[in-house]
């Protein structure tokens, strides 16, 4: 069975006319993290959604996305519209699936502690698979296939807090047999690598990290072996990279790490992913983002562009990674090529709600934290939430992140859908319909809605029609657009103090900018490689504990608000 997962399956009403948005490669080519997939409800208690450990491959000009515990997989021709394929012919209940294209066939395998079978399909859109190899030589967890440019096949695996990560060459023509003994490739090194230290902010220094989730990318004859840590439940969940001139090493820790890192913002975490290319030669990294509130493995998927510096440094551009981005139709050279320059209009704005339950107040609707949410007292059609933007703004996009409060759904329930209306107003009295999703039949828990035409308004209201189960609840109702004023001033007195007793840590401080929504800190190992990013709301100091002890770091800061960014600083500050 196939289930279409439209991201814009809503009626959008602008200027008094109704037009149904239809999906096409040219009309809808933007997205906003977390990805709006029909994440499956888990089969055990408590009721919550999950998808993680994603692998994306391209086969016959179509992208295929496999993720843990999803009851199937997705395909897309444009990275924004995804069609779900439900199947029982492969182990879709197992963790960390991997796939590889060999000739005109896709081969699939998932994690196992007892027996890894390999499946094949020449038409994965059909959901039809058959066993290609009943069992590989030894059970592996978190497997990742890699086909080299010389058509030699490799397998990488490992998921442990006390064992290394492994790799071996396979004989694709002989039942995927191991060609030689498996090699130990990467060991944890928390004494030097701050990003491997567990904790939301890498502060659990006495705990061993979980190293897992390998993935291999070859670029300009260099092999980039990616791996994740320190744990999937942490905001610091990230992917780092080692490099070599040989697919089985020896490997050297890359100078700039972690390469996929997003410890703050609305959707935090960017670990255990896969890197792939599109039809234009652009690299992308799809990764796992953490919620981990209802249960540790409550997770979502996020997508970032990937670039290689002239010296070969690999990095995922995450600087405004949960703001609207464009899917390009050409080769891109930087994050600026896909960032839509739409700013967040809703942060900490006043909210009026029909009702609220204890511990889930209305203010959670606009706090830019996916781990918190507002919940009404029930799920009936009297419930609503209204946001006062404070001023009239040009609204250009919305993202509704539903939070299933007190649901009891397990697995994939037919007819799962949120039905609602979105209205706008200039005076909080006269309301016009902006989005009519009252008849929706598609499951869209993180619905992103770019508007065909911008709407100038002060108030936005969402009215519940029906919920799949439980109470009407929203993590954040995010409103994007642009103000008519100027961006904030550049923060002053920005300084960095490296912890000389533990050089994995640095403290950054700056002076508050009165009209700033937040601050974006970019840093790296030289002034031309500020590829790591840290987004800060409502604070003027942070401690970053994910540094490498042997590197000098350079930092820059910019303030941002509804109107844009402060001017770029000409000079970086240095932390030795």
Buried (B, 14 or more C-beta within 10 A) or exposed (E): EBBEBBBBBBBBBBEEEEEEBEBEEEEBBBBBBBBBBBBBBBEEEEBBBBBBBBBBBBBEEBBBBBBBBBBBBBBBBBBBBBBBBBBEBBBBEBBBBBBBBBEEBBBBBBBBEEEBBBBBBBEBBEBEBEEBBEBBBEBBBBBBBBBEEEEBBBBBBBBBBEEEBBBBBBEBEEBBBBEEEBBEBBEBEBEBBBBBBBBBBBBBBEBBBBBBBBBBBEBEEBBBBBBBBBBBBBBBBBBBBBBBEEBBBEBEBBBBBBBBBBBBBBBBBBBBBBBBBBEEEBBBBBBBBBBBBBBEBBBBBBBBBBBBEEEBBBBBBBBBBBBBBBBBEEEBEEBEBBBBEBBBBBBBBEBEBBBBBEEBBBBBBBBBBBBBBBBBBBBBBEBBBBBBBBEEBBBBBBBBBBBBBBBEBEEBBEEBBBBBBBBBBEEEEEBBBBBBBBEBEBBBBBBBBBBEEBBEBBBBBBBBBBBBBBBBBBBBBBBBBBBEEEBBBBBEEBEBEBBEEBBBBBBBBBEEBEEBBBBBBBBBBBEEBBBBBBBBBEEBEBBBBBBBBEBEBBBBBBBBBBBBBBEEBEEBBEBE
